Amino acid sequence: MNKPEVFKNAELGSVRVVMVEEVPYFVGKDVAEILGYKDTSDAIKRHVDDEDKLTRRFTDSGQSREMYIVNESGLYSLILSSKLPSAKHFKKWVTSEVLPSIHKHGIYATDNVIDNILNNPDFGIELLTKLKEERAARVEAERKNAILMHVNKTYTITEIAKELGLKSAMQLNRILSEKKIQYQVNGTWLMYSNYSDCGYEEIKQEVLDSGKVIYHRRITQMGREFILGLFEKTA
């Protein structure tokens, strides 16, 4: 496992992040403490599904300890279950700064990364090459997005499932989940941020008279093209 990178926020504190098979995982203890859980280990056990957490050994307070790490889905489960008003602030920081930086660059510009660039020319060349490739891919994605911006039609997952010849929306949701494109929170399917940030879905919130909040998801034209493309690749 690679060395954890530390994300710092002056108001919220610090969160350690490690990459496991190119997937970002957050140290659960750090997240749970920021979100106000008194028993951090118990909170992770109760609120995070088994498939969304792993255990890894870290040095904490000078001692080597086995700790939980949680993926993006597990992170959101902890945020949604937190009672602290600052949970929204934490979510905004993670979704607007931390995750976009990881998804765009694969790194966060911490002192460790900067030192590596200065002390290891090969590391710097490899990093810049990767950034160049990712920038080119993003430019292409933005070009396609610009072409489709005039198309405002959105689709239900059921409509797309029928278009693909699948039996049900449930089957398509399961396939997208297996491909690590989306995850389920409190009965609502949501795309991981590196996909939702591309404009593939629209989420609308509705507050019922009872006070219960429900979410409605629609797939955009760009999202439809993306999902159809997944099946063309595997055909």
C-alpha positions as CSV (number, residue, x, y, z in Angstrom):
1,M,0.0,0.0,0.0
2,N,1.3,3.5,-0.9
3,K,2.1,6.1,1.7
4,P,-1.0,8.1,2.8
5,E,-1.4,11.7,1.6
6,V,-2.7,14.1,4.1
7,F,-5.6,16.5,3.2
8,K,-5.8,19.5,5.5
9,N,-8.6,21.9,6.1
10,A,-8.1,24.8,8.6
11,E,-11.6,24.4,10.0
12,L,-12.3,20.7,9.8
13,G,-8.9,19.1,10.4
14,S,-6.9,16.5,8.5
15,V,-7.8,13.3,6.6
16,R,-5.4,10.7,5.3
17,V,-6.0,9.2,1.9
18,V,-4.4,6.1,0.3
19,M,-4.8,4.6,-3.1
20,V,-5.8,0.9,-3.3
21,E,-5.7,-0.4,-6.9
22,E,-6.2,3.2,-8.1
23,V,-9.2,3.8,-5.9
24,P,-9.0,6.4,-3.1
25,Y,-9.7,5.2,0.4
26,F,-10.1,7.5,3.4
27,V,-8.8,6.6,6.9
28,G,-12.1,5.9,8.7
29,K,-10.9,7.2,12.0
30,D,-10.0,10.6,10.6
31,V,-13.4,10.9,8.8
32,A,-15.4,9.7,11.8
33,E,-13.7,12.1,14.2
34,I,-14.4,15.1,11.9
35,L,-18.0,14.0,11.7
36,G,-18.4,13.9,15.5
37,Y,-18.7,10.2,16.1
38,K,-17.5,9.4,19.7
39,D,-16.8,5.7,19.0
40,T,-15.2,5.9,15.6
41,S,-14.7,2.2,15.1
42,D,-18.3,1.4,16.1
43,A,-19.6,4.1,13.7
44,I,-17.7,2.6,10.8
45,K,-19.0,-0.9,11.7
46,R,-22.6,0.3,11.9
47,H,-22.8,2.7,9.0
48,V,-20.4,1.4,6.3
49,D,-21.1,-1.7,4.3
50,D,-18.5,-4.4,4.3
51,E,-17.7,-4.0,0.6
52,D,-17.0,-0.3,1.2
53,K,-14.3,-0.8,3.9
54,L,-10.9,-2.4,4.3
55,T,-8.4,-2.7,7.2
56,R,-4.8,-1.5,6.9
57,R,-2.0,-0.8,9.4
58,F,-1.0,2.7,10.1
59,T,1.3,4.5,12.5
60,D,-1.0,6.5,14.9
61,S,0.1,8.4,17.9
62,G,3.5,6.7,17.5
63,Q,2.1,3.2,17.5
64,S,1.4,0.8,14.6
65,R,-2.4,0.1,14.6
66,E,-4.8,-1.7,12.3
67,M,-7.5,0.8,11.2
68,Y,-10.4,0.9,8.8
69,I,-10.2,2.7,5.5
70,V,-13.4,3.5,3.6
71,N,-14.0,4.2,-0.1
72,E,-16.1,7.0,-1.6
73,S,-19.4,5.2,-1.0
74,G,-18.4,4.5,2.6
75,L,-17.4,8.1,3.1
76,Y,-20.9,9.3,2.0
77,S,-22.5,6.8,4.3
78,L,-20.7,8.3,7.3
79,I,-21.5,11.8,6.1
80,L,-25.3,11.1,5.7
81,S,-25.5,9.4,9.1
82,S,-23.7,12.3,11.0
83,K,-25.7,14.6,13.2
84,L,-23.3,17.5,13.0
85,P,-24.2,20.6,11.0
86,S,-20.6,20.7,9.8
87,A,-21.1,17.4,8.0
88,K,-22.4,19.4,5.0
89,H,-19.3,21.6,5.1
90,F,-17.1,18.5,5.2
91,K,-19.0,17.0,2.2
92,K,-18.6,20.2,0.2
93,W,-14.8,20.2,0.9
94,V,-14.4,16.6,-0.1
95,T,-16.5,16.8,-3.2
96,S,-15.3,20.2,-4.4
97,E,-11.6,19.9,-3.6
98,V,-10.3,16.6,-2.4
99,L,-11.9,14.1,-4.8
100,P,-11.7,16.3,-7.9
101,S,-8.0,16.7,-7.3
102,I,-7.5,12.9,-6.9
103,H,-9.6,12.2,-10.0
104,K,-7.9,14.8,-12.1
105,H,-4.3,14.3,-11.0
106,G,-4.2,11.0,-9.1
107,I,-2.4,13.0,-6.3
108,Y,-2.9,15.9,-4.0
109,A,-0.1,18.5,-4.0
110,T,1.1,17.9,-0.5
111,D,4.6,18.7,0.7
112,N,5.5,15.0,0.2
113,V,4.6,15.1,-3.5
114,I,6.4,18.4,-4.0
115,D,9.5,17.0,-2.4
116,N,9.3,13.9,-4.6
117,I,9.2,16.1,-7.7
118,L,12.2,18.2,-6.6
119,N,14.3,15.2,-5.5
120,N,13.3,12.6,-8.2
121,P,13.4,13.9,-11.8
122,D,11.9,10.6,-13.0
123,F,8.9,11.0,-10.7
124,G,8.3,14.5,-12.0
125,I,8.5,13.4,-15.6
126,E,6.1,10.6,-15.0
127,L,3.7,12.9,-13.2
128,L,3.7,15.5,-15.8
129,T,3.2,12.9,-18.6
130,K,0.2,11.6,-16.7
131,L,-1.2,15.1,-16.2
132,K,-0.8,15.8,-19.9
133,E,-2.7,12.6,-20.9
134,E,-5.5,13.4,-18.4
135,R,-5.8,17.0,-19.6
136,A,-6.1,15.8,-23.2
137,A,-8.8,13.3,-22.2
138,R,-10.7,16.0,-20.3
139,V,-10.5,18.4,-23.2
140,E,-12.1,15.7,-25.4
141,A,-14.8,15.1,-22.8
142,E,-15.5,18.8,-22.6
143,R,-15.7,18.9,-26.4
144,K,-18.3,16.2,-26.5
145,N,-20.2,17.8,-23.6
146,A,-20.3,21.1,-25.5
147,I,-21.9,19.3,-28.5
148,L,-24.5,17.8,-26.3
149,M,-25.3,20.9,-24.2
150,H,-28.2,21.9,-26.3
151,V,-29.9,18.5,-25.8
152,N,-31.9,18.9,-22.6
153,K,-33.8,15.6,-22.6
154,T,-33.1,13.3,-19.6
155,Y,-33.9,9.6,-19.1
156,T,-34.9,7.3,-16.4
157,I,-32.7,4.3,-15.8
158,T,-35.7,2.1,-16.9
159,E,-35.8,3.8,-20.3
160,I,-32.1,3.1,-20.9
161,A,-32.4,-0.5,-19.7
162,K,-35.2,-1.0,-22.2
163,E,-33.0,0.6,-24.9
164,L,-30.3,-1.9,-24.1
165,G,-32.7,-4.8,-24.2
166,L,-32.2,-5.6,-20.5
167,K,-35.0,-7.1,-18.4
168,S,-35.3,-4.3,-15.8
169,A,-33.8,-1.1,-14.3
170,M,-32.6,-3.3,-11.4
171,Q,-30.4,-5.3,-13.8
172,L,-28.8,-2.2,-15.3
173,N,-28.3,-0.7,-11.8
174,R,-26.5,-3.9,-10.7
175,I,-24.3,-3.9,-13.8
176,L,-23.3,-0.3,-13.2
177,S,-22.6,-1.0,-9.6
178,E,-20.4,-4.0,-10.5
179,K,-18.4,-1.7,-12.9
180,K,-17.8,0.7,-9.9
181,I,-19.8,3.5,-11.7
182,Q,-22.5,3.9,-9.1
183,Y,-23.3,3.0,-5.5
184,Q,-26.5,3.0,-3.4
185,V,-27.2,5.1,-0.4
186,N,-30.4,4.9,1.5
187,G,-32.2,3.3,-1.5
188,T,-30.9,5.9,-4.0
189,W,-28.4,5.1,-6.7
190,L,-25.7,7.7,-7.2
191,M,-22.8,7.8,-9.5
192,Y,-19.3,8.2,-8.1
193,S,-18.1,11.8,-8.3
194,N,-15.6,11.1,-11.2
195,Y,-18.7,10.2,-13.3
196,S,-21.3,12.6,-11.8
197,D,-18.9,15.5,-12.3
198,C,-19.0,14.8,-16.1
199,G,-22.7,15.7,-16.1
200,Y,-24.0,12.1,-16.6
201,E,-26.9,12.5,-14.1
202,E,-29.2,15.0,-12.4
203,I,-30.3,14.6,-8.8
204,K,-33.4,16.5,-7.6
205,Q,-34.3,16.7,-3.9
206,E,-38.0,16.6,-2.8
207,V,-39.1,17.2,0.8
208,L,-42.4,15.5,1.6
209,D,-45.1,16.9,3.9
210,S,-43.9,14.4,6.5
211,G,-40.4,16.0,6.4
212,K,-38.9,13.0,4.7
213,V,-36.4,13.8,2.0
214,I,-36.4,11.8,-1.2
215,Y,-34.2,12.0,-4.3
216,H,-35.1,11.6,-7.9
217,R,-32.4,10.7,-10.5
218,R,-32.4,11.4,-14.2
219,I,-29.7,10.4,-16.7
220,T,-28.7,13.1,-19.0
221,Q,-28.2,12.7,-22.8
222,M,-24.4,12.6,-22.1
223,G,-24.9,10.0,-19.4
224,R,-27.1,7.9,-21.8
225,E,-24.3,8.0,-24.4
226,F,-21.8,7.0,-21.8
227,I,-23.9,4.0,-20.6
228,L,-24.7,2.8,-24.1
229,G,-21.0,3.1,-24.9
230,L,-20.1,0.7,-22.1
231,F,-22.2,-2.0,-23.6
232,E,-20.8,-1.4,-27.1
233,K,-17.3,-2.0,-25.7
234,T,-18.3,-5.3,-24.2
235,A,-20.4,-6.5,-27.2
